[in-house]
Amino acid sequence: MENTEEQIREAFQEKNWNEIKTHDSWSVFKSMAEFVNGYETLAKIGPCVAIFGSARLKPDNKYYKMAEETAYILVKKGFGIITGGGPGIMEAGNKGAHFGGGKSVGLNIILPNEQKANQFVDQDKSLNFNYFYVRKTMFMRYSQGYIAFPGGFGTLDEVSEAITLIQTNKLISFPIVLVGKDFWDGLVNWFKKELLSNQLISENDLNIFHVVDTVEDAVKIIEDFYNKYALKPNF
């Protein structure tokens, strides 16, 4: 039986490492179950584009509206939409997919504040995860493109991981689009000033992603890529 948090705390206080190791062993099976459920569900869905961004942006925000429009256009072109399933930009992506008549997938993370899937996620395509790393694997494996709108640490984490996996050839090259030049240009300029100038990345690494300002440009990058290359699993 899985140890409770109180038992684990007591084990640390008593330095009972065997109890701690037992808990770690059980967590392997919990994460394995999330992997299996995610693979079995998402493998049936078909090509999707992931839309990322802040959970804090409201429907009257311009980036919320742009994310909704982007998702709507993409599903009309045959893509499904995958988001983190929560509010803000995630809700906007699912909303656009829903009203566009396309597949609307939500990979929800279980948090202390009890984040719930937004109302626009298809009921049969809503998955809940305890582990961020399992959830991110699902995004990487089953997304055929990334479109990131302004967001916080979570958005930066997801974008950075995708760029890193493509840079290191652990993930096939697919489009990564950052929407909102006013928001992203400061970060990109820092990449050039600090990372590139100190030879911590190569100049080609800056071509892994694109920064755009319009819905049309974001969609065009995805569409142009897949008019040239076949859709296939990411890794």
C-alpha positions in Angstrom: 0.0 0.0 0.0 1.3 3.5 -0.8 2.7 5.5 2.1 0.8 8.6 3.2 2.5 12.0 3.4 2.5 11.7 7.2 4.3 8.3 7.1 6.9 9.7 4.7 7.5 12.7 6.9 8.0 10.4 9.9 10.3 8.3 7.9 12.5 11.3 7.1 12.5 12.3 10.7 13.5 8.8 11.8 15.9 8.5 8.8 14.1 5.3 7.9 15.4 5.2 4.3 13.7 1.8 3.6 10.3 3.4 4.0 11.3 6.3 1.7 12.6 4.0 -1.0 9.4 2.0 -0.8 7.4 5.2 -1.6 9.8 6.0 -4.5 9.2 2.5 -5.9 5.4 2.9 -5.9 5.7 6.3 -7.7 7.2 4.4 -10.6 4.0 2.5 -11.1 1.9 5.6 -10.7 3.8 7.4 -13.4 3.8 4.3 -15.6 0.0 4.2 -15.4 -0.1 7.8 -16.6 2.2 7.0 -19.5 0.1 4.0 -20.6 -3.2 5.9 -20.3 -1.8 8.9 -22.2 -0.3 6.7 -25.0 -3.4 4.7 -25.5 -5.7 7.7 -25.6 -3.6 10.1 -27.7 -2.4 7.6 -30.3 -5.9 7.4 -31.6 -6.4 11.2 -32.0 -4.3 12.0 -35.0 -2.2 15.1 -35.8 -2.5 17.9 -33.4 -0.9 21.3 -32.7 -0.2 22.3 -29.1 -1.2 25.8 -28.0 0.5 27.1 -24.9 0.3 30.3 -22.8 -0.7 31.9 -19.6 -3.6 30.5 -17.5 -4.2 34.0 -16.2 -5.2 35.8 -19.4 -8.9 36.6 -19.6 -11.2 36.4 -22.7 -10.9 40.1 -23.3 -7.1 39.9 -23.7 -5.9 40.1 -27.3 -3.7 37.0 -27.0 -6.7 35.0 -25.7 -8.6 36.1 -28.8 -5.7 35.3 -31.1 -5.3 31.8 -29.6 -8.9 31.1 -30.1 -8.8 32.2 -33.7 -5.6 30.3 -34.3 -7.1 27.1 -33.0 -10.3 27.6 -35.0 -8.3 28.0 -38.3 -6.1 25.1 -37.6 -8.9 22.6 -37.0 -10.5 23.7 -40.2 -7.2 22.7 -41.9 -7.4 19.2 -40.4 -5.4 19.5 -37.2 -6.6 18.8 -33.7 -5.6 21.1 -30.8 -3.9 20.0 -27.6 -3.6 22.3 -24.6 -2.9 22.0 -20.9 -6.7 21.9 -20.4 -7.0 24.8 -18.0 -8.1 28.4 -18.2 -6.6 31.4 -20.0 -4.8 30.6 -23.3 -5.5 26.9 -22.8 -9.2 27.6 -22.7 -8.9 29.8 -25.7 -7.2 27.0 -27.8 -9.8 24.5 -26.8 -12.6 26.9 -27.4 -11.4 27.6 -30.9 -11.1 23.9 -31.6 -14.6 23.2 -30.2 -16.4 25.8 -32.2 -14.3 24.9 -35.3 -15.7 21.4 -35.1 -12.3 19.8 -34.5 -10.6 17.7 -31.9 -10.1 19.5 -28.6 -7.6 17.7 -26.3 -6.9 18.8 -22.7 -3.9 17.5 -20.7 -4.8 18.8 -17.3 -2.3 18.8 -14.4 -3.6 18.1 -10.9 -2.5 21.0 -8.7 -3.1 22.0 -5.1 -5.6 24.7 -6.2 -7.5 22.0 -8.0 -7.2 23.2 -11.6 -10.1 21.7 -13.6 -10.4 21.0 -17.3 -12.1 23.9 -19.1 -15.6 23.3 -20.6 -14.3 23.2 -24.2 -12.2 20.0 -23.9 -13.8 17.0 -25.5 -14.9 14.7 -22.7 -13.3 11.6 -24.3 -10.0 13.6 -24.8 -9.5 15.0 -21.3 -6.6 13.5 -19.4 -5.5 14.3 -15.8 -1.8 14.0 -14.8 -0.1 14.1 -11.4 3.4 14.4 -12.9 4.5 17.3 -15.1 7.2 15.2 -16.8 4.6 12.6 -18.0 2.4 15.4 -19.2 5.2 17.1 -21.1 6.1 13.8 -22.8 2.5 13.6 -24.1 2.8 17.1 -25.5 6.1 16.3 -27.2 5.1 13.0 -28.6 1.7 13.8 -30.0 2.0 17.5 -31.1 2.9 18.2 -34.7 3.7 21.8 -33.9 3.9 24.2 -30.9 2.4 27.7 -30.8 3.3 29.6 -27.7 1.5 32.8 -26.6 2.7 34.9 -23.7 2.9 33.0 -20.5 4.9 32.5 -17.3 7.3 29.9 -16.0 5.3 27.0 -17.2 5.1 28.3 -20.8 8.9 29.0 -20.8 9.5 25.5 -19.4 7.5 23.8 -22.2 9.0 26.0 -25.0 12.5 25.5 -23.7 12.1 21.7 -23.5 10.8 21.5 -27.1 13.7 23.7 -28.3 16.3 21.6 -26.4 14.9 18.3 -27.7 15.1 19.5 -31.3 18.5 21.0 -30.8 19.8 17.7 -29.4 18.1 15.6 -32.1 16.0 13.8 -29.5 12.8 15.1 -31.2 12.1 15.4 -34.9 12.2 19.0 -36.1 8.7 20.5 -36.1 7.5 24.1 -36.1 7.8 26.1 -32.9 6.0 29.5 -33.2 6.2 32.2 -30.6 3.3 34.7 -31.0 3.8 38.3 -29.8 7.0 40.1 -30.7 6.6 42.6 -28.0 6.6 39.8 -25.4 9.2 37.5 -26.9 11.7 39.8 -28.5 13.4 40.6 -25.1 14.1 36.9 -24.5 15.3 36.3 -28.1 17.6 39.4 -27.9 19.0 37.9 -24.6 19.6 34.6 -26.4 21.6 36.5 -29.0 23.5 38.8 -26.6 24.3 36.2 -23.9 24.0 32.7 -25.3 25.1 33.2 -28.9 27.9 35.8 -28.2 29.4 33.5 -25.6 29.1 30.5 -28.0 26.7 28.7 -25.7 24.5 28.0 -28.6 25.0 28.1 -32.4 23.5 30.5 -34.8 21.4 27.7 -36.3 19.8 27.1 -33.0 18.0 30.4 -33.3 16.2 28.9 -36.4 14.5 26.2 -34.4 11.7 28.7 -33.5 9.9 31.6 -35.2 8.6 34.8 -33.7 5.4 36.2 -35.3 2.8 38.9 -34.6 -0.3 37.6 -36.4 -2.6 34.6 -36.4 -2.1 34.3 -40.2 1.7 34.0 -39.9 1.5 31.5 -37.1 -0.9 29.3 -39.1 1.1 29.7 -42.3 4.3 28.4 -40.6 2.5 25.2 -39.5 0.8 24.8 -42.8 3.9 25.4 -45.0 5.9 22.9 -42.9 3.4 20.1 -43.4 2.9 20.9 -47.1 6.6 20.1 -47.4 7.0 17.3 -44.8 4.9 14.3 -43.9 3.2 14.0 -40.6 4.9 11.3 -38.4 5.4 10.5 -34.8 7.8 12.8 -33.0 10.1 10.2 -31.4 
